[in-house]
Amino acid sequence: MASKSKEIKGVDSHDEHEHHVENFWTKYVFSMDHKMIGKQFLVTGMIMGVIGVFMSMLFRLQLAWPNEKFVILESILGKWAPEGQMDPNIYLALVTIHGTIMVFFVLTAGLSGTFSNLLIPLQIGARDMASGFLNMLSYWFFASSSIVMVVSLFVETGPASGGWTVYPPLSALPQAMPGSGAGMTLWLVSMTLFIAGSLLGSLNYIVTIINLRTKGMSMTRLPLTIWAFFVTAVLGVLSFPVLLSAALLLMFDRLLGTSFYLSDIMVAGELLHNEGGSPVLYEHLFWFLGHPEVYIILLPALGITSEVIATNSRKPIFGYRAMIGSILAIAFLSFIVWGHHMFITGMNPFLGSVFTFTTLLIAIPSAVKAFNYITTLWKGNIQFTPAMLFSIGLVSTFVAGGLTGIILGDSALDINVHDTYFVVAHFHIVMGLSAIFGMFAGVYHWFPKMYRRMMNKTLGYFHFWLTFVSAYGVFFPMHFTGLAGLPRRYYSNAEFPMFDEIQDINVIITVFAIFGGLAQLIFLFNFFYSMWRGPVAPKNPWRSNTLEWTTPVEHIHGNWDGEIPTVHRWPYDYSKPGHDEDFVPQSTPRLKDEPGH
Amino acid sequence: MTGLLLAIVLFLLILAAAQIMRIYELSLKASNKKEYIVTHRNNSNQGRLMLLFGISLLVSFVWMVNAWSPLFLPKPSSAHGLEIDMLWDISMGLIVVTFFIVQPILFFFAYKYRGKEGQKATYYEHNNKLEFIWTIVPAVVLAVLIVYGMTTWSNVWNPDNEEEPLIVEVYAQQFKWTVRYSGTDNTLGNANVRLIKGVNVIGVDTLDPASQDDIITSELHLPLGKPIKFVFRAQDVIHSAYMPHFRAQMNCVPGAQTSFKFTPTITTEEIRMDPDVIAKVGRINKIRREAGKDLYEYDYLLLCNKVCGSAHYNMQMPLIVETEAEYAQWLSEQKTVKESI
């Protein structure tokens, strides 16, 4: 246990921080403390999340009532919605920026940035990240990329609008659509900054986890959260540079007249000089990041869930080693499946078979994870904290969305549903909902660690149920519109009588979307209210085993005021026979002849 | 002005909510309760809600399938489409069964093992046999699906005993489709965007002997029962030629040629007589009549399914499948490249 005696101080080099005089700027803005940086990521991610979700409510309005005029749209979108009738260009811009923001800014930086920063040092028993300075840089790259992305919303020709994947030539040619003008340049600038920040962060996480674990914290005693963050960081380091090169080459094509992705093009009556490039090259580069990206988003959420489900079932996570194994298997496979996004791009059909094979293999470790979660609940003593509810919600959406992946990963079946709403339903459920549920679970669970106060449980319950019901209400019906053949990214389907009869479904989806979006206000209120006024948190409110709950409630530089605790056991000794309490913290010495890890 | 008022109202609402919260928390404080602690009652209620949600999820799933499956695309009108649909049905069957097994277990466990006072959880950290089972069972099922899927995919690309396919070019540009038939020699002449000039809208090389008999049209007619090899080109950005009724789709990529093959098996006339299609058209026309719109007649369609710009949502072309005689008749009425340029 952390000793309070003062003599031990000074053993660790990080102690010098304690003598720094903190002012407002070094404490809240250019902080190098991992806890503060985690909170910075969270709040920035939440602001971006509000923008992203709000955008989805706007374009859902258009999809449900394509020919209605909404005065409110004009007051929000200005010239892009004359008399309240949304312009097709801004519709495409909204879906593009919604996707970009949610995938990168909320679910990559907001999720992984927040919890990797907050939890890695606390759960492995380190005073801070390996490099506090890199960590600060990582946040400020992310913050500047967020600012550039938000600024891009206000340029004359509108923000990027070629879909979040920004395939060239559409994204390379300002003549092809207004959104490919200055907005697209800013999009690329923003993503470049984003990737730089993400790489700095990831390197830091990897180095910290490898080098700074406390005594006794072997790799097989790490909480699954840390395993997930570790593998996520490795995925990021290996795949984000590829997106960076894709973005740079696209920038060259746009600004310097190169032909990496362009060949034989006549656009808006103008013949371009470009020859020899291939847009399919961009698709390969993009999806080489794009698919691991799915797991960069999902793994931290699964890690958080493992922790929350074990703690609140008051049981060890079932099959700890199998869980680690499946994280590693998923991560490895995620690098060799990117082609399943490209079955119908004209890629050699033989490759289609290869990618079908590798893609469907991912279902095996995913199934193991799902079954292990469910078995963890079995014969538990489940404490329904809001975090636990969101974690169970995650298991449900992970299963529901993962199953349709078996369809979409099959090249022959993909032909007819590629780029339809069936795909939209699939990835929103398996990646969007699961990850956002994981993020909510994390916020509810570690809020006391972040803000020293407790969030309101009752509001949390309302938030969960409204969100859960409307999430399924939005995305389940989309499978059906997809199977009716409705392509995604259509501004309106009124031009196709064959889609007239699915308009009712579109209305249902929109109603749920607005309802679900508004339900997030409960969360925002609870978050900010509790941050200022919530009841003061006890040291270990969830009676959890991991090391972060041995730190004092008040934040201090260096995390523990005495020695860093030594670890004697794995993190999942819940309800272990031979102990009086139903939890045994990792820092508790082993009893004589005690079995287990 | 309304904006300002709205902001004030919003601010006051937040303030009111915060005050209510404050009163609520003070009342708890008075009775010395800690709101964040999950009580026995909380667990019972939330556990029951979990069960209720699980049941509602399954019930609404069944309801949706009942109410909305008639809206699906009708049966495929191509030879390979039948194979794809067969694989689809089997895969879908499997995942629906899995869904109906796993989801109820999840929500039932959440209900059954809800926290109770004085209850202690069972320390159960792993079981190699169980874990082995649920690694092997999915692996076997997926192995079957993988082999079946790969076979189907390969059949789509290389159908057995096929006669020489008819070559048809589909040309995409913002925001319309153009079709070029290869004529009597069944060979498309060379083409490139650099040759686009005046009436030569898709850049056909008029000096190439193979292009003399090519026929450029703005309608897509296909002969029944004849394998068609589509060749796709795009002029400006990536488009995707989506022919959902034939279970066919391929991207059209600028600077490259892509292709896809299928054999249409049902004429437009026949599909309009299909009972499912008649019912569908009936429902759609009921909606259209109420909205005062033109009545709808069923057609096969070619849609753009890769975002290509502002009018992407309306980049479409009807596709007509007719008997070989009708097709030959229609084609003979069209002008060849030689005649029109």
Interface residues (C-beta under 8 A of the other chain):
Chain A: S75 D87 P88 N89 L92 G162 G163 Y167 P169 L170 L173 A176 M177 P178 L262 S263 D264 I265 M266 V267 A268 L271 E275 G276 G277 S278 P279 V280 S313 R314 K315 P316 I317 F318 G319 Y320 R321 A322 I344 T345 G346 P349 G352 S353 T356 F357 L360 L361 A363 I364 A367 V368 A370 F371 N372 I374 T375 L377 W378 K379 G380 N381 I382 Q383 F384 T385 L389 I392 V395 S396 V399 A400 L403 T404 I406 I407 D410 S411 A412 L413 I415 N416 H418 D419 T420 M454 M455 N456 K457 T458 Y461 W465 F468 V469 Y472 F476 P477 F480 T481 L483 A484 G485 P487 R489 Y490 Y491 S492 N493 E495 F496 P497 M498 D500 E501 I502 Q503 I505 F525 Y529 R533 P535 P541 Y572 Y574 S575 K576 P577 D582 G596
Chain B: G3 I14 A17 A18 M21 R22 E25 K34 E35 Y36 V38 N42 N43 Q46 G47 L49 M50 F53 L57 S60 F61 M64 W68 S69 L71 F72 L73 E83 I84 L87 W88 S91 M92 L94 I95 T98 F99 V102 Q103 I105 L106 F107 F109 A110 Y113 R114 G115 K116 Q119 K120 A121 T122 Y123 Y124 E125 H126 N127 L130 E131 W134 T135 P138 A139 L142 L145 I146 G149 M150 T152 W153 S154 V156 W157 Q174 N192 V193 R194 I196 G203 F232 Q235 D236 V237 I238 S240 Y242 P244 R247 A248 Q249 M250 N251 V253 P254 G255 A256 Q257 T258 S259 K280 R283 I284 I287 R288 K293 Y296 Y298 L301 L303 C304 N305 K306 V307 C308 G309 S310 A311 H312 Y313 N314 Q316
